[in-house]
Amino acid sequence: MTQNEASNEARQDLILRLRRIEGQARGVQRMLEEGRDCADIVSQLASMRAAIYSAGVFLLKHHAKECAAKEHADGADRPIEELIDLMLRVS
């Protein structure tokens, strides 16, 4: 698999993850409109938060493998610093 194919596959994976999160958000809106139990809504929000975190970690892994590693191999220190900053934002 070429780097471009891997990038396209990762992009599609992330798009699917975000669509699921979007669906979860619509589901929470429906739950609120229907007056569902607060505990159920909080549970769904926690699931959304976990899905968003997971999407962020997935993107960071891809970035580290595909982007930062290549630039670091070229001798640049900035991509590693940028990667560390991104990792701190996700955590």
N, C-alpha and C positions, 0 to 999 in steps of 0.2 A: 504494500500500500504506500503510495507516495504521500509526501507531506501535505500536498494540496487536498488529496482525497481524505486524509485524516482530519484536516481542518474542516472540510465540508461535512464530514460525518459528525464531528463534535458540534458544529453549528446546528445541524439538524436535531441532534440530541438535546441541546440546550433549548431550542425552539419548542420541542415537545414538552420539556419540563415546564417551561413558562406558560404554555397553553394549559397544562394541568393545574398550575397555580392559579391562572386566570379563572378556570372553572371552579376551583375551590372558593375563590373570592365571590363569584356569583352565587355559589351555594350558601355562603355565609350571609350574603345580602338577603337571599330568599328566607333563610332561617329567621333573620331579624324581622322581616316583613310578616312572617307567619307567627311571630311571637314565641318562637321555640325557647326551650329552657336555656338559661345562661350557661350552665355547665357544658351543654352540647356545643354551644357557640364557641366557648373558650377552647374546647377540645379541637374544634376545627381550625381555630386561629393558631393553635399550637402546631397543628399539622402543617399549616401553611408556612409558618416560620421555619419549621424543620425542612420543608421542601425548598424554600428560598435559600437557606443556609447550604443545603446540599448542592443546589445549582451554582452557588458562588464557589464552593470548593471544587466542583467539577470544572468550572471555567478556569480557576487558578491552576489546577493540575495541567489542563491543556496549555495554558499560557506558559507554565514552567517548562513543559516538555517541548513545545513547538516554537515558542518565541524567545523566551529568555535564554534557553540553553544555546540556541544558535547565536544570539548576539554575544553571549558570554564567551563562546568559543572564538569569536572574533576579537576578544580581548577587552570588551567593554565592561566596566563595573556597574554602570548605571542600571542595566536590566535587573541585576541581583538586588540592588537597593529598592528599585521599583517593586519587585516581586515581594520583598519583605514588607514594604508599606501596604501593598494590597492584601497580604495575608493578615496583617494586623487589623485592617478594616473589616474583614470577614469574621474574625473571631470575636 
